[in-house]
Amino acid sequence: MTEERISPLQARMIEDIRIRGMGEKAQKSHIWSIKDFAQFLGHSPDTVTTEELRAYQLHMTDIGVTAGTFNVRIVALRFFFGITCGREDMKRHMQFRTQPRKLLVVLSIEEVSNILMAAPGPGLTYRATLSISYGAGLRGEKRSTERGKPSPGRFGLERGLQSQDRRYRQRPDADPCRAGQRGGRTAK
């Protein structure tokens, strides 16, 4: 197995990361980001000028680096210059990128009407349930899955369930879909 040669600057950065208690993933991410920066420069990154730093940021933008990756690299550079090199002045030349927000799809009145009319079954039960849910804005399932977290409960009523969970303890045999009903709870 071959060992990778570590420069004194890289060793110092690893020590600074360990002093601050950062995890192994953060350490690898920071080291990789600085290696990428040094590869772009062609020389040691501790002697960089503001113009070279600006050129690197433009390079990342030109090659299509996502906002998340761009910001991870900027955080690593800020740590490197601020902590490891002691060059706080370089931080003001680094800008974070914002991720473009995606607009939610809003249905037209006709589309909502078509969905409500397509509700199965006789009577108004399903139509009433759908219209109340849509009118109340209960699209928590969509919001929570965008964040990468599954939505609790059947309709994604995160706030309502959390506030009631503080007041009542749920019996182990209670149905989690009925967590908002007092019948499945006991007082503390």
C-alpha positions in Angstrom: 0.0 0.0 0.0 1.4 3.4 -0.9 1.2 6.3 1.5 0.3 9.7 0.1 2.9 12.4 0.8 1.4 15.1 3.0 2.9 18.6 2.8 3.5 20.6 6.0 0.7 23.0 5.0 -1.8 20.1 4.6 -0.6 18.5 7.9 -1.3 21.9 9.7 -4.7 22.1 8.1 -5.6 18.6 9.3 -4.4 19.5 12.8 -6.5 22.7 12.7 -9.6 20.6 11.7 -8.9 18.1 14.5 -8.5 20.9 17.0 -12.0 22.1 16.1 -13.5 18.6 16.4 -14.6 18.3 12.8 -15.6 14.9 11.5 -13.7 12.8 9.1 -16.1 13.7 6.2 -15.5 17.4 6.8 -11.8 16.8 6.9 -11.8 14.9 3.6 -14.0 17.5 2.0 -11.8 20.4 3.1 -8.6 18.7 2.0 -10.1 17.7 -1.4 -11.3 21.3 -1.9 -7.9 22.8 -1.2 -6.2 20.2 -3.4 -8.5 21.1 -6.3 -7.7 24.8 -5.6 -4.0 24.1 -5.6 -4.3 22.0 -8.8 -6.1 25.0 -10.5 -3.4 27.4 -9.4 -0.4 25.2 -10.2 1.4 26.4 -7.0 1.0 26.4 -3.2 -2.4 27.8 -2.2 -1.0 29.8 0.7 0.6 32.3 -1.6 -2.5 33.0 -3.7 -3.5 36.6 -4.7 -7.0 38.0 -4.7 -7.1 37.8 -8.5 -6.2 34.1 -8.5 -9.0 33.5 -6.0 -11.4 35.4 -8.2 -10.3 33.4 -11.2 -10.9 30.2 -9.3 -14.4 31.2 -8.4 -15.1 32.1 -12.1 -13.6 28.8 -13.1 -16.0 26.9 -10.8 -18.9 28.9 -12.3 -17.8 28.3 -15.9 -17.5 24.5 -15.5 -21.0 24.3 -14.0 -20.3 23.5 -10.4 -23.6 23.3 -8.4 -24.3 25.9 -5.8 -23.9 23.3 -3.0 -20.4 22.2 -4.2 -19.4 25.8 -4.8 -20.3 26.7 -1.2 -18.6 23.6 0.2 -15.4 24.7 -1.5 -15.8 28.3 -0.3 -16.2 27.1 3.3 -13.0 25.1 2.9 -11.1 28.0 1.4 -12.4 30.3 4.2 -11.2 27.8 6.8 -7.9 27.4 5.0 -7.2 31.2 4.7 -8.7 32.2 8.0 -7.5 29.5 10.4 -4.6 27.7 8.7 -2.9 30.6 6.9 -4.0 33.4 9.2 -5.1 35.5 6.2 -8.5 36.8 7.3 -8.4 39.5 4.6 -8.9 36.8 1.9 -12.4 35.9 3.3 -14.0 39.1 2.0 -13.1 38.1 -1.6 -15.1 34.9 -1.4 -18.8 34.9 -2.1 -21.3 32.2 -1.5 -23.8 31.3 -4.2 -27.5 30.9 -3.6 -29.4 28.0 -4.9 -32.2 29.0 -7.2 -35.6 28.4 -5.5 -38.0 26.3 -7.4 -41.5 27.6 -7.6 -44.3 25.4 -6.4 -46.8 24.3 -9.0 -50.1 26.1 -8.5 -53.1 24.6 -10.2 -55.6 26.8 -12.0 -59.2 26.9 -10.9 -60.2 24.6 -13.8 -57.6 22.0 -12.9 -58.7 22.0 -9.2 -62.3 21.6 -10.3 -61.4 18.7 -12.6 -59.5 16.9 -9.8 -62.4 17.4 -7.4 -64.9 16.1 -9.9 -62.8 13.0 -10.6 -63.0 12.0 -6.9 -64.4 8.4 -6.8 -67.4 7.2 -5.0 -71.0 8.3 -4.6 -71.7 11.3 -2.4 -69.5 14.2 -1.4 -67.2 12.5 1.1 -64.1 12.2 -1.1 -64.7 15.6 -2.8 -65.2 17.3 0.5 -62.0 15.8 1.9 -60.0 16.8 -1.2 -61.3 20.3 -1.3 -60.7 20.9 2.4 -57.2 19.5 2.2 -56.4 21.6 -0.9 -58.0 24.7 0.5 -56.2 24.4 3.8 -52.9 24.1 2.0 -52.0 20.6 3.4 -49.3 19.8 1.0 -46.8 18.9 3.8 -45.9 15.7 2.0 -44.5 17.7 -0.9 -42.6 20.1 1.3 -41.0 17.6 3.6 -39.9 15.3 0.7 -38.2 18.2 -0.9 -36.1 18.5 2.2 -35.2 14.9 2.1 -37.2 13.9 5.2 -40.3 11.7 5.1 -43.5 13.3 6.3 -44.9 12.0 9.6 -48.6 11.0 9.7 -51.0 10.5 6.9 -51.4 14.1 5.7 -48.0 15.5 6.8 -49.4 17.6 9.6 -46.0 18.0 11.2 -46.7 21.1 13.3 -50.0 19.9 14.7 -48.6 16.5 15.8 -45.5 17.9 17.3 -47.4 20.4 19.5 -49.7 17.7 20.7 -46.9 15.3 21.3 -45.6 17.7 24.0 -48.9 17.6 25.9 -49.8 13.9 25.6 -48.0 10.6 25.7 -49.0 8.1 23.1 -49.9 4.6 24.2 -47.6 2.0 22.6 -50.6 0.3 20.9 -52.0 3.5 19.5 -52.2 4.0 15.7 -49.7 6.6 14.6 -52.1 7.8 11.9 -54.5 8.8 14.7 -51.9 10.6 16.7 -53.8 13.9 16.5 -56.9 12.4 18.2 -57.2 12.5 22.0 -58.6 9.0 22.1 -55.2 7.6 21.4 -53.4 9.7 24.0 -53.1 9.8 27.7 -52.5 12.9 29.8 -49.1 13.4 31.4 
